[in-house]
Amino acid sequence: MNLFQTIVLSIVQGITEFLPVSSSGHLAVLQTIWQLPESSIAFDTLLHFGTLGAILAIFYKDIKAIIENKNWKIIKLLIIGTLPAAIFGLLFKSFIETKFSSLKFIGFAFLITALFLFLTRFATRFSEKNQQNQIDIESISFLDALIIGIAQAIALFPGISRSGMTITAGLFRKLEPKTAYEFSFLLAIPAILGAFVLQMPNLIQQAQNNYLLYALGTLIAFIIGIISLKVLSKILQKGKFFWFSFYLLILGILILI
């Protein structure tokens, strides 16, 4: 992997990790085109660690409040939401990794994500008519957390957007866009940390003589990720989340062709 490829992959990760278009799918497509399958999974995980830093930077006050106030309700919700992905990931790790080199699978996965994103157009309209039924993050039920967690587990496959699926699930559970946004990315913290720990042996092995490139990639993903998070927040508040479905529809068709 050269400097140009590292920079491009890092920028793509920073943009697509938070925008609901699947960072894993975009990275897998580029790495397949560049024939970099041997380093894809571990390097992807490292870039995700960079965007994890962006989440911690944006949600620092929320995380600090949860810890200082010992808000066990939110902690329990995050645990419940994390379990589906943890169990599914451990059971089907090898099977999931085989899909990162399948453009056909990724193309179909983009189309599936596009469908769910488009459906949020109706979820948003429903929410606007039922403001009194919407709930904030501390009022999320354990069932809500479980459903959103299942959505996150499905997004372990490349081409299925984690933020897209979890926010979509939250909107259909009548969460306000801001609440769905916050819970989605708080839920990402244990998921990314878990993936990072699992890939640590591969990272150590593959990072030999590439420490500067890997560090640069992590930094770029972190900076671009902060910008992307802020952009997504504004798009959600404007009720335009479904716009991303058109992009994924075109991309999925092009990849399949």
N, C-alpha and C positions, 0 to 999 in steps of 0.2 A: 504494500500500500504506500503510495507516494504522497507528497505534501498536498498536491492539488486534490486528490481523492479524499484525503483526510478532511480538508477544509470544506469541500462540497458536502460530504456525508454529515459533518458536524452542523452545518447550516441547515441542512434538510431536517436533521433530528430536532434542532431547536425550534424550527417552525412547525413541524408536523406532530411533535409529541403532544402539544396542547391543542392545536387546531384539530378538529375531529376527522382526520383523514388518514390515520394510521401511520405512525413513524416507522414501525417495524416493516410494514408493507413497502413503503417508499425506499427504505434502506436496503431491503432484500432485493428489490428490483434493480437498484443501482449496482449492488454488489454482484448480482447475477450477470448483469451486462458487462461489468468489469472483471468478471471471473475471480471474485474474492471470497468464495464460500468458506474457505478454511479459517477465516478470521471473523466471519460475519457475526455469529451469535455473541461471542465474547466482546467484540468491539461495540456492538449494538448496546450491550449491557452497560459498558463504560460510558457511552454517550447518554444513556438513560440516567446514569448517576450524575452527569452534568446537569441535566434538566431537573433532577431531584433537587439540586442546589437552588434552582430557580423557584421551585415550589416552596422550599424552606424560606427563601428570601421574601417572597410575596405573602406567605401565610405565617410569618414569624410571630406576629402579635396573637393570632388565633391559637397557634400551637402553645405559645407561652401561657396564654390564659387557661387553656385546657389543663396544662401541667400544674400551674400555680393554684388553680381553683379545685384541683383534683376532681375534674368533671368525669366521674366514672361512667355516666350515661353515654357520653360521646366516645369514650375509650371502648366501652362494650360494643357500641355500634360499629366502630372501626374493626374490632376483632371479628365480629360476625360477618362484616362485609369482606374481610380478607380471607376467611376460611375457604370459600369456594375456589378461589384462584390458587391458594396454597395446595389444597388437596388435588385439584385437577392438574396443576402444574407438575406435582411430584409423580402422579400416576401416569401421566401421558407426556412426560418431558421429551422422550426420544421421538415419539410420533409427531409432536408439535414442531420439533426442530427440523424434521424432514420436509416440512411444508415451506420452509424459508427459501428453498431452492426451486420451488414449483411456481413458475409464472402463471400457469393456468389456474392453480388454486388461489393465488393472490388476486388475480383478475376477478374471479368470482367473489372473493371475500370483499373486494372493493365495492362490488355491486350490492352485496348484502348490507354493508355499512351505509351505502347511499340510500337504500330503502328505508332503513331505520331513521336516518337523519331526516329524510323527507317527511316521515310520519310525525316528526316533532312539530311540523307546521300546524297540525290539528291539535296536538297536545298543548301548544302555546295558546291557541285560540280558546281551547277549553278552559285553560287556567285563567285567561283574562275575564272570562264570564263567571268564574267561581273563585274570586279572590279570597272570599271568606273561608274557603276550605283549604287554602294553602297553608303550609306549615314551615316553621323555621328549623334549623339544624338540630336543636335540642329536643324538638318534638317529633323527630323522625322515629318511626316504630322499628322494632327489630325485624319485622317482615320487610319493611322498606329497605333496610340495610342488607338483608339477605338477597333480595331481588337484584339490587344494584350490584352486590357482590357476585352474583351469578353472571350478570352482564359483563363484569370485569373478567371473570374466568373465561368466557367465550372469546374475549379480546386477546387472549394469549396467542391466538393464531395470527400470523402476519396478514395484514389487509383488513383486519377487524379493528376499528379504532377503540382504544380503551376509553378515552375521554368521550368519544361519540356515544358509545354504548352505555356507559354509566350515567352520563347526563341525560340521555334519552330515557333511560329507565327511571331516573329521578323525576323528570318532567311528567311522565305518564303515571307516576305515583303522586302527582299533584304537588310536588315541591316547587317553590318559586325558583326561577332560573338562577338567582344568586345562591340559593341554598343548594341546588343541585350541583352548581359549579364548585362551591366550597367543599361539599362532602366528597365529590368525585376526586378532587386533588388531595384532600387529606387522606383518602383511601389509597391514593397512589403511593404514598410514602412507604408503608410497610411492604407493598407489592414490589416496588423498585429495589428496596433494601434487600428483600429476600432473594430476588433474582441476582442481585450483585454478589451476595454471599455465595450462592450456588455456582456462579461463573468465576469466582475468584481463582480457583486453580488454573482454569484455562487462560484467564487474563495474565497471570504471572508468567505462564509459559509463552504466550504469544506476544507479550509486551517486551520481550528481550530485544534490545537495540532499537526499540521504538518508543521509548519512554517520553521523549519530547513531542513526538507526533500525537501520542495518546493524551498527553497533558494538554496540548493545544486543542485537540478535539473536544475535550471535556470543558475547557474554558469557553470555547465558541458556543457550544451547546447551551451552556449556562447563561451567557449574555443574550443570545437570541431567544432562549426560552422565556426569560423575563418579559421581553417585548411581546412575545406570542401570548403569554398568559393575560396581559393587559388588554390586548386586542380581542381575545376571545370573550373576556368579561363584558366588553362593550357590545359585541355582536349579540351575545345572549340577552342582554338587557333590551336590545332593540327588536328581539324576536326574529332574528334573521339566521338562526342556527341551521335551518334547513337548506340554506343557500349552498352549503358545502356538498350537498347530495348531488348537485348538478356536475360539480367538478369530478367527484368520484365516479359518477355514471360514465362520463366521457373517458376518464382514465382507465376504468375497468374494461370498457369495450375495446379501447385501443390496445391494451395489453393482451386481451384474448385474441384479437385479430393478429 
